[in-house]
Amino acid sequence: MSNPSSAAVVGLPVRRSLLYLVVAGVAWGTAGAAASLVFAVSDLGPLALSFWRCLGGLLLLAGALALRGRRTARTGAAVVARPEPRRRRLLRILGTGVGLTVFQSAYFAAVEQTGLAVGTVVTLGAGPVLIALGARITMGERLGGGGIAAVVGALTGLVVLVLGGGSGTVRPAGVVLAVVSAAGYAAITLLTRWLGRDGDGPDPLSTTMWTFVVGAVGLLPAALVEGLLPHTAEPVRVLGLLVYVAAVPTALAYALYFAGAAVVRAATVSVIMLLEPVSAAVLAVTALNERLTSATVVGTVVLLTAVVGLAWQEARPAAGRRAVVDAPV
């Protein structure tokens, strides 16, 4: 009987899955800077931006799937895959789509209520805790002493990184919304991991595309109320930023995220995705000319150390099992 805390043995190797998650976390970190530039040169609101983000990601992934289908038909390569049961497919699409909508909408609302720093810390800080508890209850995944230490270290680094400058006002309504956002994020991660444990997970491009369909439909009413079309004196710049947000931190990042999250332990996924604020902080200093503080340096080092340690712990057992399997007989 296999250890439930170990990664599922699937077609995608564990180390590649970890790399996918790292790239996704870094890409997510660039979304905030791009959104700030959009807000600075237009009157587009956060919910409308989320809608265009989902719609743009949906269109890009639909195009990628169509091109892949044409290439497969032209080369004659056969794709052998076991059909996914209808109930399971419906659960995956609706679960991830609703979770994504709650995650994004509640997060933006939390930021509006209690500010960016507090909203980010509560959302990203509560995420790993909820995910670790959920994974233990629903799938029997255990972190162990080293894993718990890594999670605590990552959360400490997050708090120092985001709140180290002394900014942030705590408002109860904003904190509640941030926890709701974290619950949506936790639901996505746990559902993706649960469906991928048997090694027969669905195509991540298809999963991501349908998730964006649900997200776009869910966000459209609020986006219409907020104002769907931006008014700006720099339409080309706004369009370019929207294309970037849809392509890199959305279509690419979420496809990599769903691929990696199906293989790696849920709690490990949540800690690796804390690379998002690290990426955002580095971008703010290097591209947006924000001041480099000691809190930024210390928080980044502590958080990265925790991420590297937990990723190494995740990859080590997989490497050990592979060595046994590949040993000559």
C-alpha positions as CSV (number, residue, x, y, z in Angstrom):
1,M,0.0,0.0,0.0
2,S,1.5,3.3,-1.0
3,N,2.0,6.2,1.3
4,P,-0.8,8.8,0.9
5,S,1.5,11.6,1.6
6,S,3.7,10.9,-1.4
7,A,3.1,12.3,-4.9
8,A,0.9,10.3,-7.2
9,V,2.7,8.4,-9.9
10,V,1.4,10.0,-13.1
11,G,2.8,10.6,-16.5
12,L,4.2,14.0,-15.5
13,P,7.4,13.6,-13.4
14,V,7.4,15.2,-9.9
15,R,10.4,17.5,-10.6
16,R,8.8,18.8,-13.8
17,S,5.6,19.4,-11.9
18,L,7.5,21.4,-9.3
19,L,9.1,23.5,-12.1
20,Y,5.7,24.1,-13.6
21,L,4.5,25.4,-10.3
22,V,7.5,27.7,-9.8
23,V,7.0,29.2,-13.2
24,A,3.3,29.7,-12.5
25,G,4.0,31.4,-9.2
26,V,6.5,33.7,-10.7
27,A,4.1,34.5,-13.6
28,W,1.2,35.2,-11.2
29,G,3.4,37.7,-9.4
30,T,3.6,39.9,-12.5
31,A,-0.2,40.2,-12.7
32,G,-0.3,42.8,-9.9
33,A,2.2,45.1,-11.5
34,A,0.4,44.8,-14.9
35,A,-3.0,45.5,-13.2
36,S,-1.5,48.6,-11.4
37,L,-0.4,49.9,-14.8
38,V,-3.9,49.3,-16.2
39,F,-5.5,51.1,-13.3
40,A,-3.1,54.0,-13.6
41,V,-3.9,54.8,-17.2
42,S,-7.6,53.8,-17.4
43,D,-10.8,53.7,-15.3
44,L,-11.1,49.9,-15.6
45,G,-12.1,48.3,-12.3
46,P,-10.7,45.1,-10.7
47,L,-13.8,43.0,-11.4
48,A,-13.9,44.1,-15.1
49,L,-10.1,43.3,-15.3
50,S,-10.8,39.9,-13.9
51,F,-13.5,39.3,-16.5
52,W,-11.2,40.3,-19.4
53,R,-8.4,38.2,-17.8
54,C,-10.7,35.1,-17.9
55,L,-12.1,35.8,-21.3
56,G,-8.7,36.5,-22.8
57,G,-7.2,33.3,-21.3
58,L,-10.2,31.4,-22.6
59,L,-9.7,32.6,-26.1
60,L,-6.0,31.9,-26.1
61,L,-6.4,28.4,-24.7
62,A,-9.2,27.6,-27.2
63,G,-6.8,28.6,-30.0
64,A,-4.0,26.5,-28.5
65,L,-6.3,23.5,-28.3
66,A,-7.5,24.0,-31.9
67,L,-3.9,24.2,-33.2
68,R,-3.0,21.1,-31.3
69,G,-5.9,19.3,-32.8
70,R,-4.9,20.3,-36.3
71,R,-1.3,19.2,-35.7
72,T,-2.5,15.9,-34.3
73,A,-4.8,15.3,-37.3
74,R,-2.0,16.3,-39.8
75,T,0.7,14.0,-38.2
76,G,-1.8,11.2,-37.7
77,A,-0.7,10.8,-34.1
78,A,-3.3,9.0,-32.0
79,V,-4.1,10.3,-28.5
80,V,-5.0,7.4,-26.3
81,A,-6.8,8.6,-23.2
82,R,-9.5,7.0,-21.0
83,P,-12.7,9.0,-21.3
84,E,-13.5,11.0,-18.1
85,P,-16.8,10.1,-16.5
86,R,-19.4,12.8,-17.1
87,R,-20.0,13.4,-13.3
88,R,-16.3,13.7,-12.6
89,R,-15.9,16.1,-15.6
90,L,-18.8,18.3,-14.4
91,L,-17.4,18.4,-10.9
92,R,-13.9,19.4,-12.2
93,I,-15.2,22.2,-14.4
94,L,-17.8,23.7,-12.1
95,G,-15.6,23.2,-9.0
96,T,-12.5,24.8,-10.4
97,G,-14.5,27.5,-12.2
98,V,-16.5,28.6,-9.1
99,G,-13.5,28.3,-6.9
100,L,-11.5,30.6,-9.3
101,T,-14.4,33.2,-9.4
102,V,-14.6,33.2,-5.6
103,F,-10.9,33.4,-5.2
104,Q,-10.4,36.4,-7.5
105,S,-13.5,38.3,-6.6
106,A,-13.2,38.0,-2.9
107,Y,-9.5,38.9,-3.0
108,F,-10.1,42.1,-4.9
109,A,-13.0,43.0,-2.5
110,A,-10.7,42.3,0.5
111,V,-8.0,44.6,-1.0
112,E,-10.6,47.3,-1.4
113,Q,-11.8,46.9,2.2
114,T,-8.6,46.4,4.1
115,G,-5.8,47.3,1.7
116,L,-3.3,45.4,-0.5
117,A,-0.9,44.4,2.2
118,V,-3.3,43.0,4.7
119,G,-5.5,41.4,2.0
120,T,-2.5,39.7,0.5
121,V,-1.1,38.4,3.7
122,V,-4.5,37.0,5.0
123,T,-5.4,35.4,1.6
124,L,-2.0,33.9,0.8
125,G,-1.3,33.1,4.5
126,A,-4.6,31.3,5.1
127,G,-4.4,29.4,1.9
128,P,-1.6,26.9,3.0
129,V,-3.2,26.4,6.4
130,L,-6.6,25.6,4.9
131,I,-5.0,23.4,2.2
132,A,-2.9,21.4,4.6
133,L,-5.9,20.8,6.9
134,G,-8.1,19.9,3.9
135,A,-5.5,17.6,2.4
136,R,-5.0,15.8,5.7
137,I,-8.8,15.3,6.2
138,T,-9.8,14.4,2.7
139,M,-6.8,12.6,1.3
140,G,-4.7,11.6,4.3
141,E,-1.7,13.7,3.1
142,R,0.8,14.4,5.9
143,L,3.5,17.1,5.9
144,G,5.7,15.7,8.6
145,G,7.9,17.8,10.9
146,G,10.0,19.2,8.1
147,G,7.0,20.1,6.0
148,I,5.3,21.9,8.9
149,A,8.5,23.8,9.6
150,A,8.6,24.8,5.9
151,V,5.0,26.0,6.0
152,V,5.6,28.0,9.1
153,G,8.8,29.5,7.7
154,A,7.1,30.4,4.4
155,L,4.2,32.1,6.2
156,T,6.8,34.0,8.4
157,G,8.6,35.2,5.3
158,L,5.3,36.2,3.7
159,V,4.3,38.4,6.7
160,V,7.8,40.0,6.9
161,L,7.9,40.6,3.1
162,V,4.4,42.2,2.8
163,L,3.9,43.9,6.2
164,G,7.6,44.6,7.0
165,G,7.2,48.2,5.8
166,G,4.7,48.9,8.6
167,S,1.8,49.6,6.2
168,G,-1.6,48.1,6.3
169,T,-4.9,48.6,8.3
170,V,-6.8,45.6,9.6
171,R,-10.5,45.9,9.0
172,P,-12.7,42.9,10.0
173,A,-14.8,42.9,6.8
174,G,-11.7,42.8,4.7
175,V,-10.2,40.0,6.7
176,V,-13.4,37.9,6.3
177,L,-13.3,38.5,2.5
178,A,-9.7,37.5,2.4
179,V,-10.4,34.2,4.2
180,V,-13.3,33.6,1.8
181,S,-10.8,34.2,-1.1
182,A,-8.3,31.7,0.6
183,A,-11.1,29.2,0.8
184,G,-11.8,29.5,-2.9
185,Y,-8.1,29.0,-3.7
186,A,-7.9,26.0,-1.3
187,A,-10.9,24.4,-3.0
188,I,-9.2,24.7,-6.4
189,T,-6.0,23.2,-5.2
190,L,-7.6,20.3,-3.2
191,L,-10.0,19.4,-6.0
192,T,-7.2,19.4,-8.6
193,R,-5.0,17.2,-6.4
194,W,-7.9,14.9,-5.5
195,L,-8.9,14.3,-9.1
196,G,-5.2,13.8,-10.1
197,R,-4.2,11.3,-7.4
198,D,-5.1,8.2,-9.6
199,G,-2.6,9.3,-12.3
200,D,-5.4,9.7,-14.9
201,G,-5.9,13.4,-14.6
202,P,-7.5,15.4,-17.4
203,D,-5.7,17.6,-20.0
204,P,-4.5,20.7,-18.1
205,L,-5.2,22.9,-21.2
206,S,-8.8,21.7,-21.3
207,T,-9.2,22.0,-17.6
208,T,-8.0,25.6,-17.6
209,M,-10.1,26.7,-20.6
210,W,-13.3,25.4,-19.1
211,T,-12.4,27.0,-15.7
212,F,-12.1,30.3,-17.5
213,V,-15.5,29.8,-19.1
214,V,-17.2,29.4,-15.7
215,G,-15.1,32.3,-14.3
216,A,-16.0,34.7,-17.2
217,V,-19.7,33.9,-16.9
218,G,-19.6,34.4,-13.1
219,L,-17.7,37.7,-13.3
220,L,-19.7,39.2,-16.2
221,P,-22.6,40.6,-14.2
222,A,-20.3,42.3,-11.7
223,A,-18.1,43.6,-14.5
224,L,-21.1,45.1,-16.3
225,V,-22.1,47.0,-13.1
226,E,-18.5,48.2,-12.5
227,G,-18.0,49.2,-16.2
228,L,-16.9,46.7,-18.7
229,L,-15.1,48.9,-21.2
230,P,-12.2,51.1,-20.1
231,H,-11.9,54.8,-20.8
232,T,-8.3,55.8,-21.5
233,A,-6.1,58.2,-23.4
234,E,-3.7,55.3,-24.1
235,P,-5.8,52.5,-25.6
236,V,-2.9,50.7,-27.3
237,R,-1.1,50.5,-24.0
238,V,-4.1,49.3,-22.1
239,L,-4.8,46.6,-24.8
240,G,-1.2,45.4,-24.7
241,L,-1.4,45.1,-20.9
242,L,-4.7,43.2,-21.1
243,V,-3.2,40.8,-23.7
244,Y,-0.2,40.2,-21.4
245,V,-2.4,39.6,-18.3
246,A,-4.5,37.1,-20.3
247,A,-1.5,35.3,-21.8
248,V,1.2,35.0,-19.2
249,P,-0.2,35.1,-15.6
250,T,-3.5,33.6,-16.8
251,A,-3.5,31.2,-19.7
252,L,0.1,30.0,-19.3
253,A,0.3,30.2,-15.5
254,Y,-3.0,28.4,-14.8
255,A,-2.3,25.7,-17.3
256,L,1.0,25.0,-15.6
257,Y,-0.6,25.3,-12.2
258,F,-3.3,22.7,-13.0
259,A,-0.7,20.3,-14.5
260,G,1.6,20.5,-11.5
261,A,-1.1,20.6,-8.8
262,A,-2.5,17.2,-9.9
263,V,0.9,15.6,-9.1
264,V,2.4,17.4,-6.1
265,R,1.0,17.3,-2.6
266,A,-1.6,20.0,-2.0
267,A,0.3,21.7,0.9
268,T,3.5,21.8,-1.2
269,V,1.6,23.4,-4.0
270,S,0.3,26.2,-1.7
271,V,3.7,27.0,-0.4
272,I,5.4,27.1,-3.8
273,M,2.7,29.5,-5.0
274,L,3.8,31.9,-2.3
275,L,6.5,32.8,-4.9
276,E,3.8,35.1,-6.3
277,P,4.5,38.0,-3.7
278,V,8.3,37.4,-4.1
279,S,8.0,37.8,-7.9
280,A,5.8,40.9,-7.4
281,A,8.3,42.4,-4.9
282,V,11.3,41.9,-7.2
283,L,9.3,43.4,-10.1
284,A,8.3,46.4,-8.0
285,V,11.9,47.1,-7.1
286,T,13.5,46.4,-10.6
287,A,10.8,47.7,-12.9
288,L,8.6,50.1,-10.9
289,N,11.5,51.8,-9.0
290,E,10.1,51.0,-5.6
291,R,12.6,51.2,-2.7
292,L,14.3,48.0,-1.6
293,T,13.9,47.6,2.1
294,S,15.5,45.2,4.6
295,A,12.0,43.6,5.2
296,T,11.8,42.8,1.4
297,V,15.2,41.2,1.5
298,V,14.7,39.2,4.7
299,G,11.1,38.1,3.9
300,T,12.2,37.0,0.4
301,V,15.2,35.0,1.7
302,V,13.1,33.3,4.4
303,L,10.3,32.5,2.0
304,L,12.5,31.2,-0.7
305,T,14.4,29.0,1.8
306,A,11.1,27.4,2.9
307,V,10.0,26.9,-0.7
308,V,13.3,25.2,-1.7
309,G,13.3,23.0,1.3
310,L,9.7,21.8,0.8
311,A,10.3,21.3,-2.9
312,W,13.4,19.2,-2.2
313,Q,11.5,17.1,0.3
314,E,8.7,16.6,-2.2
315,A,11.1,15.5,-5.0
316,R,13.4,13.3,-2.9
317,P,11.0,10.3,-2.3
318,A,10.0,10.3,-5.9
319,A,13.6,10.1,-6.9
320,G,14.2,7.3,-4.5
321,R,11.3,5.3,-5.8
322,R,12.5,5.8,-9.4
323,A,16.0,4.6,-8.5
324,V,14.5,1.4,-7.1
325,V,12.4,0.8,-10.1
326,D,15.2,1.5,-12.5
327,A,17.8,-0.6,-10.7
328,P,19.1,-3.5,-12.7
329,V,17.8,-7.0,-11.8
